[in-house]
Amino acid sequence: MKELAADGVPVTVTCRVLKLARQPYYRWLDKPVTDTALEEAHRANALFDAHREDPEFGYRFLADEARSSGAAMADRTAWRICRDNHWWSVFGKKRGRTKKAGPPVHDDLVRRNFTADAPNRLWLVDITEHATGDGKLYLCAIKDAFSNRIVGYSIDTRMKSRLAVAALDNAVARREHVDGCILHSDRGSQGGFNRSSQHLDWRGVMGRVDEGADG
């Protein structure tokens, strides 16, 4: 339409031929990018930044990260944007009715036996989410299977790998003779520990990530 106007064809004539109203055209000409489209772009940018930094996160955690950076949106909106751009967790798998879950990340060192006959032989780890008046807090706790005591923990406002690393550092610093200790975590939504607990023989602690474990 702009090209026709430059060639001398009046906008009124073009709109009449195309059966378009003039006012929407002039509004678009004045502001080609709507506020809605601009807001959508900001949300997509925030989600993409979070996905690039933590590719193991699903859309709910990406939405949390985006909201913490100032891009307000509902979880459903985050899901739609992630779906349209194919931003999925690297751990996500499409499973049919006849397909089974994939193999564990490492050899099963525990074999569903969550007991120990001595301290520092088996540590169980889990991450929990807690809602507060100022937002969400994530607690990573490490429990000794022998005494059922918490031997290390860490708290953070974001569920990233540093949360798990800090908890393990805390446990190792508080305990002695941890050589050969097995660290067992599940394979749930704890993306941070999916990464950190795969470092075998790290400071004498052997990592193990299991699917569906309660530890």
C-alpha positions in Angstrom: 0.0 0.0 0.0 2.9 2.3 0.8 4.4 1.5 -2.6 1.1 2.3 -4.4 0.9 5.6 -2.5 4.4 6.4 -3.6 3.4 5.7 -7.2 0.5 8.2 -6.9 -2.4 5.8 -6.0 -4.3 7.3 -3.1 -4.6 5.3 0.1 -8.4 5.7 0.0 -8.6 4.1 -3.5 -6.3 1.2 -2.5 -8.3 0.5 0.7 -11.6 0.6 -1.3 -10.3 -1.9 -3.8 -8.8 -4.2 -1.1 -11.9 -3.7 1.1 -9.9 -2.5 4.0 -10.6 0.2 6.5 -8.2 3.2 6.5 -8.0 3.7 10.3 -6.4 0.4 11.1 -3.9 0.9 8.3 -2.9 4.3 9.7 -2.7 2.9 13.2 -0.4 0.2 11.9 1.6 2.8 9.9 2.1 4.8 13.0 3.1 1.8 15.2 4.0 -1.3 13.1 4.9 -3.3 16.3 2.1 -3.6 18.7 2.5 -3.5 22.5 1.3 -7.1 22.6 4.0 -8.2 20.2 6.7 -6.3 22.0 5.7 -7.8 25.3 5.7 -11.3 23.7 9.2 -10.7 22.4 10.5 -9.6 25.8 9.0 -12.7 27.4 10.5 -15.0 24.7 13.9 -13.3 25.2 13.8 -13.9 29.0 12.8 -17.6 28.5 15.5 -18.1 25.9 18.2 -16.6 28.2 17.0 -18.9 31.0 17.0 -21.9 28.6 20.4 -21.2 27.3 21.8 -20.9 30.8 20.0 -24.0 32.1 19.0 -26.3 29.2 17.8 -29.0 31.6 15.0 -26.8 33.0 11.4 -27.4 31.9 9.0 -24.6 31.1 7.9 -24.1 34.7 11.4 -23.4 35.9 12.1 -21.3 32.9 9.0 -19.2 33.7 10.4 -18.8 37.3 13.7 -17.6 36.0 12.0 -15.2 33.5 9.8 -13.8 36.2 12.8 -13.2 38.5 14.4 -11.2 35.7 11.3 -9.0 35.4 9.4 -10.7 32.6 6.0 -11.4 34.1 4.0 -14.3 32.6 1.9 -17.3 33.5 3.2 -20.8 33.3 0.8 -21.5 30.5 2.2 -18.6 28.5 5.7 -19.8 29.1 4.7 -23.3 27.9 3.2 -21.8 24.7 6.3 -19.8 23.9 8.6 -22.7 24.6 6.4 -25.0 22.4 6.4 -22.6 19.5 10.2 -22.2 19.7 10.9 -25.9 20.5 12.7 -25.0 23.8 12.4 -28.2 25.8 14.4 -29.6 28.6 17.4 -31.7 27.4 16.1 -34.5 29.8 12.6 -34.5 28.3 11.6 -37.5 26.3 8.5 -38.3 24.3 7.4 -41.7 25.5 4.8 -43.8 23.8 2.7 -46.3 25.6 4.9 -49.2 24.6 8.2 -47.5 25.3 10.1 -47.8 28.6 12.1 -45.2 30.4 15.7 -44.8 29.5 18.6 -46.4 31.4 19.9 -44.7 34.6 22.6 -42.1 34.3 25.2 -44.3 36.1 25.5 -47.9 37.3 23.2 -48.7 40.2 25.5 -48.6 43.2 22.6 -48.7 45.7 20.2 -51.2 44.1 17.2 -49.8 46.0 18.9 -50.6 49.3 18.9 -47.2 51.2 20.6 -48.5 54.3 24.2 -48.3 55.5 26.2 -50.2 58.2 28.5 -47.3 59.0 28.6 -43.5 58.7 29.6 -41.9 55.4 28.9 -45.0 53.3 25.7 -43.8 51.7 24.4 -40.2 51.4 20.9 -39.5 50.1 20.1 -36.1 48.6 17.0 -34.3 47.6 15.9 -30.7 46.7 12.7 -29.2 47.9 10.9 -26.0 46.9 9.4 -23.7 49.6 7.2 -20.7 48.9 7.9 -17.6 50.9 6.5 -14.0 51.0 9.5 -12.9 49.0 9.4 -15.7 46.4 10.6 -19.3 46.2 13.5 -20.8 48.1 15.2 -24.1 47.2 16.7 -26.3 49.9 19.2 -29.1 49.0 19.8 -31.5 51.9 22.1 -34.4 52.1 21.3 -37.2 54.6 23.5 -40.0 55.9 21.6 -43.2 55.5 23.3 -44.7 58.6 22.2 -42.1 61.1 19.4 -40.4 59.2 21.0 -37.1 60.1 21.4 -34.2 57.7 25.2 -33.9 57.0 25.1 -31.0 54.6 22.7 -28.5 53.1 22.4 -25.3 51.0 19.7 -22.8 50.3 19.3 -20.6 47.3 16.6 -18.6 45.4 17.4 -20.4 42.2 17.6 -24.1 41.6 20.9 -24.3 39.7 23.9 -26.6 39.9 25.6 -24.3 42.4 22.8 -25.3 44.9 23.9 -29.0 44.8 27.6 -28.2 44.7 27.3 -26.0 47.8 25.4 -28.7 49.7 28.0 -31.3 48.8 30.8 -29.0 49.8 29.1 -28.4 53.1 28.7 -32.1 53.8 32.3 -32.9 52.9 33.7 -30.1 55.0 31.7 -31.2 58.1 32.6 -34.9 57.7 35.8 -36.8 57.7 36.8 -40.1 56.0 34.3 -39.8 53.1 36.4 -41.8 50.6 34.2 -44.3 48.9 30.9 -42.7 50.1 28.0 -43.1 47.6 25.9 -40.0 46.8 22.5 -41.1 45.6 19.9 -38.7 44.2 16.8 -39.1 42.2 16.1 -38.0 38.6 13.2 -35.7 39.3 12.9 -32.0 38.6 16.2 -31.2 40.3 18.1 -30.1 37.2 21.0 -28.8 39.2 21.8 -32.2 40.8 21.3 -34.1 37.5 24.5 -32.3 36.4 26.6 -32.2 39.6 26.0 -35.7 41.0 27.3 -37.3 37.8 30.9 -36.3 38.7 32.2 -39.6 40.0 34.9 -39.9 42.6 34.6 -36.2 43.3 36.4 -35.5 46.6 36.0 -39.2 47.5 32.3 -39.3 46.9 30.9 -41.4 44.1 27.8 -40.0 42.5 24.7 -41.8 41.4 21.5 -40.5 39.8 18.6 -42.9 39.8 15.2 -42.6 38.1 12.3 -42.6 40.6 14.3 -42.9 43.8 13.0 -41.5 47.0 16.3 -40.3 48.3 
